[in-house]
Amino acid sequence: MNRFFVSTPLDYEERTLAEMKEVWPYLLGKDSKTHTLPFPEVEVVQGGLEFETDLFAALQLNFFLKTANRVLLRMASFKARDLPKFYQKMKSLPWREYLTSANVEWEVAAQKSRLNNEKRLQDSAESALNEIFKGAAATDICGSIYIRMDDDLCTISLDSTGEHLHKRGWSVLKGEAPLRETIAAFLLKEMMEDLTPAELSQVTLLDPMMGSGTLLSEARALWSGQFARPFAFQKWKKVPKLFLSPSFAFNYELPATYGFKKFVGFDLNEDMIPAAEKNFAEVERQIQDVQKSLFAPAPREFEAQDALDGTYKSEGPLWLISNPPYGERLPTAIKGGLKGLVEVLCDQYSPDRLGILYPDKERVQNPPGGYKVLKELKINNGGLRCLFTVLTRL
């Protein structure tokens, strides 16, 4: 058994834990069939989830977690008050099982510890690795090592993810001020958490200011894995051979679903329509590569349309979700800023549910007539303090 840490944005911990529980039954065992491992005991801490489980199972979380940042393999955790002890411990770890050389990237942080000089810590760690791989042929960067010193407790981790998990491998084009994919997935999951799959399958999802379509693409991909992009663990010497096979993803017995009944997007900028179409199509292409004959294209409709002038009639429940432009980018036709925008959207589209992300200073204190606040969440959107408010019909 190995120890792992799944890092998450702050306040996403419980949502990521729920995601982990959702995908756990579908992970593979070493025989390429669905595994039977029990769900691990998970410690929820600020910024992530700590747990012990089989290496093979934990690495697969990279494919499926949509609200997490990365998955770290804990190599060691120990008290260290001087560099010689730190050096000897670093040198004793089984780096040759994972790395091919000492050419790695470093993330070092130290606080409230006697060893608080981050540069000296990194230099000592580099010396230990160089000694281990002395005489080894030079290679490209073969891993990332995280070192944390806090109150003299040293934690050393090896990154299994590589590029941040919000880089899905399917967003082809970006618009102005794009929403990070992990945030989009979090908002969607929060918005729909009280619905059964059967109920959700009757809902049309509309983004009236979609930009490059991040929210709609994420909604389409919530029930699929990320298999096209590379992950750091695929370079490890100890990488399970199954994950080096180009067809390993075919072994997952995932339900072939697209969740929502239909995906609809509007944008005032005509140039955003082909961008959103291309991003959505790439998501579908990657899903089809895995699902093969089980794949069914999701109904969608993307149009160049002013959200303030338009409307939309759907068969069944209609949900609106939006990350509207802020400040100077907000259409001048809206009186009352984002508070006024909520009134307009509810009046014109009469959605059964509306989820909207906006700066917290624009908080909607009084929902439009006929609506109530279902939930209100604090969100850090690229350093900007925001609120995600979900309104529902009374």
C-alpha positions in Angstrom: 0.0 0.0 0.0 1.2 3.5 -0.8 0.1 6.9 0.6 -1.3 9.6 -1.6 -2.4 13.2 -1.5 -4.9 14.5 -4.0 -4.5 18.3 -4.0 -7.6 20.5 -4.6 -8.5 24.1 -4.7 -9.5 25.4 -1.3 -13.1 24.5 -0.4 -13.2 21.8 -3.1 -12.2 19.0 -0.8 -15.6 17.5 -0.1 -16.6 17.8 -3.7 -13.5 16.0 -4.9 -14.1 13.3 -2.2 -17.6 12.8 -3.6 -16.1 12.5 -7.1 -13.5 10.0 -5.9 -16.3 7.8 -4.4 -18.3 8.1 -7.7 -15.5 6.8 -9.9 -13.9 4.3 -7.5 -16.1 1.4 -8.5 -15.1 1.7 -12.2 -11.3 1.7 -11.7 -9.3 -1.3 -13.1 -7.3 -4.0 -11.4 -4.0 -5.3 -12.7 -5.9 -7.9 -14.7 -7.5 -5.1 -16.7 -10.9 -5.9 -15.2 -12.9 -3.7 -12.8 -11.2 -3.9 -9.4 -12.6 -5.0 -6.1 -10.6 -2.9 -3.7 -12.5 -1.3 -0.8 -12.7 2.5 -0.8 -9.9 3.8 1.4 -10.2 5.8 4.6 -9.7 9.3 3.5 -8.5 12.2 5.7 -9.9 15.5 4.5 -7.5 18.3 5.1 -7.2 21.9 3.9 -6.3 21.8 0.2 -6.8 18.1 -0.4 -7.4 14.4 0.5 -4.9 12.1 2.2 -5.2 8.3 2.0 -3.5 4.9 1.5 -4.3 2.5 -1.3 -2.9 0.4 -4.1 -0.6 2.3 -6.4 -2.3 0.9 -9.5 -5.7 2.2 -8.3 -4.6 5.7 -7.2 -2.8 6.5 -10.4 -6.1 6.1 -12.3 -7.6 9.0 -10.3 -5.7 11.2 -12.7 -8.0 10.1 -15.5 -11.3 10.9 -13.8 -11.1 13.6 -11.1 -12.4 16.8 -12.6 -12.2 19.1 -9.6 -8.7 18.2 -8.4 -5.3 19.8 -9.1 -3.0 16.8 -9.0 -2.3 13.4 -7.5 0.9 13.1 -5.4 2.6 9.9 -4.3 3.9 10.4 -0.7 7.5 9.1 -0.7 8.3 9.9 3.0 7.2 12.0 6.0 9.6 12.5 8.9 11.0 15.0 11.4 14.1 16.8 10.3 16.0 19.6 12.1 19.3 19.5 10.3 20.5 19.1 6.7 22.6 15.9 7.2 19.5 14.0 8.4 17.4 15.4 5.6 20.1 14.4 3.0 20.4 10.9 4.3 16.7 10.4 4.3 16.4 11.8 0.8 19.1 9.5 -0.4 17.5 6.4 1.2 14.3 6.7 -0.7 13.6 4.3 -3.7 14.0 6.9 -6.4 15.4 4.4 -8.9 12.0 2.6 -8.9 10.4 5.7 -10.4 13.0 8.0 -12.0 15.4 7.5 -14.8 17.8 10.3 -13.8 18.4 13.2 -11.4 16.9 15.6 -13.9 13.7 16.6 -12.1 11.7 19.7 -11.4 11.5 20.9 -7.8 8.7 22.5 -5.7 10.1 23.4 -2.2 8.3 25.3 0.6 9.4 25.7 4.2 7.8 27.4 7.2 8.0 27.3 11.0 11.0 25.0 10.8 14.7 25.0 11.6 15.3 24.0 8.0 13.6 27.1 6.5 16.1 27.9 3.7 14.3 26.6 0.6 17.4 26.9 -1.6 19.6 24.9 0.8 16.9 22.2 1.0 16.7 22.0 -2.8 20.5 21.9 -3.1 20.8 19.1 -0.5 18.0 17.1 -2.3 19.7 17.6 -5.7 23.0 16.4 -4.2 21.3 13.2 -2.9 19.7 12.5 -6.3 22.9 13.1 -8.2 24.6 10.7 -5.9 21.9 8.0 -6.5 22.0 8.5 -10.3 25.8 9.0 -10.5 27.0 7.9 -13.9 23.4 7.6 -15.3 22.9 8.9 -18.8 21.3 12.4 -19.1 17.6 12.4 -19.9 14.8 14.8 -20.3 13.0 16.0 -17.2 11.6 12.7 -15.8 9.6 13.9 -12.8 8.6 16.6 -10.3 9.5 16.3 -6.6 7.6 18.3 -3.9 9.3 19.0 -0.6 7.4 20.6 2.3 8.8 21.6 5.7 6.2 22.6 8.3 7.0 22.7 12.0 10.1 20.5 11.3 7.9 17.9 9.6 9.3 17.1 6.2 7.0 15.6 3.5 8.5 14.5 0.2 6.2 13.7 -2.7 6.5 12.6 -6.3 4.0 14.1 -8.7 2.1 11.5 -10.7 0.1 14.1 -12.7 2.4 16.4 -14.7 0.5 19.3 -16.1 -2.2 20.6 -13.9 -5.4 18.5 -14.1 -7.4 21.4 -15.5 -5.5 20.9 -18.7 -7.9 18.3 -20.1 -6.3 17.8 -23.5 -9.5 18.8 -25.3 -9.8 22.6 -25.1 -8.6 23.7 -28.5 -9.4 27.4 -28.4 -9.9 29.9 -25.6 -11.9 33.1 -25.5 -11.3 36.3 -23.4 -11.0 35.6 -19.6 -11.6 31.9 -19.9 -12.9 29.9 -16.9 -10.6 27.3 -15.5 -12.0 23.8 -16.2 -11.7 22.6 -12.6 -13.9 25.6 -11.6 -16.4 24.8 -14.3 -16.7 21.2 -13.2 -17.1 22.2 -9.6 -19.9 24.7 -10.4 -21.7 22.1 -12.5 -21.5 19.4 -9.9 -22.7 21.8 -7.2 -25.6 22.9 -9.3 -26.9 19.4 -10.1 -26.0 17.5 -7.0 -29.6 16.9 -5.8 -30.8 15.4 -9.1 -30.8 11.7 -10.0 -29.3 10.7 -13.4 -32.8 10.1 -14.7 -33.9 13.6 -13.7 -30.8 15.2 -15.2 -31.3 13.5 -18.5 -34.5 15.6 -19.0 -32.7 18.9 -18.5 -31.5 21.2 -21.3 -28.4 23.2 -20.2 -28.1 26.7 -21.7 -25.1 29.1 -21.4 -26.3 32.4 -22.7 -22.8 34.0 -22.7 -20.7 30.9 -23.4 -17.5 32.4 -24.8 -15.4 29.4 -26.0 -17.9 27.0 -24.3 -15.9 25.8 -21.3 -19.0 25.2 -19.1 -20.8 23.3 -21.9 -17.7 21.2 -22.8 -17.1 20.4 -19.1 -20.8 19.4 -18.7 -20.4 17.0 -21.7 -17.2 15.5 -20.2 -18.2 15.1 -16.6 -18.9 11.3 -17.0 -15.8 10.5 -19.1 -12.1 10.0 -18.5 -9.1 12.0 -19.7 -7.1 9.5 -21.7 -5.6 11.6 -24.6 -3.3 13.8 -22.6 0.0 12.5 -21.1 0.5 12.1 -17.3 3.8 12.2 -15.4 3.5 8.6 -14.1 3.6 7.3 -17.6 7.3 8.1 -17.6 8.1 6.3 -14.4 10.2 3.2 -14.4 7.5 1.6 -12.2 4.6 2.6 -14.5 2.1 -0.3 -14.8 2.5 -1.7 -18.3 -1.3 -1.5 -18.9 -1.2 2.3 -19.0 1.4 2.2 -21.8 -1.0 0.4 -24.0 -2.8 2.7 -26.5 -6.0 0.7 -26.0 -6.1 0.4 -22.2 -9.0 2.8 -21.9 -11.3 0.3 -23.7 -11.2 -1.9 -20.5 -13.3 0.6 -18.4 -16.9 -0.3 -18.0 -18.1 3.2 -17.7 -21.8 4.1 -18.5 -22.1 5.7 -21.9 -24.0 8.9 -21.0 -23.9 12.6 -21.7 -25.9 13.6 -18.6 -28.0 16.5 -19.8 -30.7 16.2 -22.5 -29.2 19.0 -24.7 -26.5 21.6 -24.7 -27.3 25.1 -25.9 -24.9 28.1 -26.1 -25.3 31.7 -27.2 -22.6 34.4 -27.6 -22.7 37.9 -28.9 -19.4 37.5 -30.6 -19.8 35.5 -33.8 -16.1 34.4 -33.6 -16.8 32.4 -30.4 -19.3 30.1 -32.1 -16.8 28.1 -34.2 -14.4 28.1 -31.2 -17.0 26.6 -28.9 -18.1 24.2 -31.6 -14.5 23.0 -32.1 -13.9 22.5 -28.3 -17.1 20.6 -27.9 -16.4 18.5 -30.9 -13.0 17.6 -29.6 -14.5 16.4 -26.3 -16.9 14.2 -28.2 -14.2 12.9 -30.5 -12.1 11.8 -27.5 -15.2 10.2 -25.8 -16.0 8.4 -29.0 -12.5 7.0 -29.2 -13.1 5.2 -26.0 -16.8 4.3 -26.2 -16.7 3.1 -29.8 -20.1 1.7 -30.8 -21.7 2.8 -27.5 -21.1 6.4 -28.3 -24.0 8.7 -29.1 -23.4 12.4 -30.0 -25.0 14.8 -27.6 -27.7 17.1 -29.0 -26.4 20.7 -29.1 -27.2 24.1 -30.5 -24.7 27.0 -30.6 -25.8 30.3 -32.0 -24.5 33.9 -32.3 -27.2 35.7 -30.3 -27.4 38.6 -27.8 -28.5 37.0 -24.5 -30.3 40.2 -23.6 -32.6 40.0 -26.6 -33.0 36.3 -26.9 -35.1 33.6 -25.3 -35.3 29.8 -25.6 -38.0 27.3 -25.2 -37.1 23.7 -24.3 -39.0 20.5 -24.0 -38.6 19.7 -20.3 -36.7 21.7 -17.6 -34.3 24.5 -18.7 -31.2 25.4 -16.7 -29.1 28.4 -17.3 -25.4 28.5 -16.2 -23.2 31.5 -16.9 -19.8 33.1 -16.2 -20.8 36.5 -17.5 -18.3 39.3 -18.3 -17.4 41.5 -15.4 -16.8 45.2 -15.1 -16.2 47.0 -18.4 -16.9 43.8 -20.3 -20.5 43.7 -19.0 -23.0 44.9 -21.6 -23.8 48.5 -21.0 -27.5 47.8 -21.7 -27.8 46.1 -18.2 -28.9 48.5 -15.5 -27.8 47.5 -12.1 -24.8 45.5 -13.3 -24.8 41.8 -12.6 -27.8 42.1 -10.2 -29.7 43.5 -13.2 -28.5 40.7 -15.4 -30.0 38.0 -13.1 -33.4 39.8 -13.4 -33.1 39.9 -17.2 -32.2 36.2 -17.5 -34.9 35.0 -15.2 -37.5 37.2 -16.9 -36.6 36.3 -20.5 -35.7 32.6 -20.2 -37.8 31.5 -17.2 -35.2 28.9 -16.3 -36.1 26.2 -13.8 -32.6 26.8 -12.3 -30.0 29.5 -12.8 -26.4 29.3 -11.8 -24.3 32.4 -12.1 -20.7 33.3 -11.2 -19.8 36.9 -10.4 -17.6 39.0 -8.1 -18.8 38.8 -4.4 -19.3 42.6 -4.2 -22.2 42.1 -6.7 -24.0 39.7 -4.4 -27.7 39.1 -5.3 -29.4 39.9 -2.1 -33.0 39.7 -3.3 -33.7 37.1 -6.0 -36.2 37.9 -8.7 -39.9 37.2 -8.1 -40.7 33.5 -8.3 -37.2 32.4 -7.4 -35.2 31.5 -4.3 -31.5 31.1 -3.6 -30.8 27.3 -3.5 -27.1 27.8 -2.6 -24.4 30.4 -2.6 -20.7 29.4 -2.7 -17.5 31.4 -2.4 -15.2 30.8 -5.4 -11.6 32.0 -6.1 -11.6 32.7 -9.8 -8.1 33.5 -10.9 -7.5 35.5 -7.7 -10.8 37.3 -7.9 -13.2 36.6 -5.0 -16.5 35.5 -6.5 -19.8 33.9 -5.6 -21.6 31.2 -7.4 -25.3 31.6 -6.7 -27.8 29.0 -7.8 -31.5 30.2 -8.0 -34.4 27.8 -8.4 -38.1 28.3 -9.0 -40.3 28.5 -6.0 
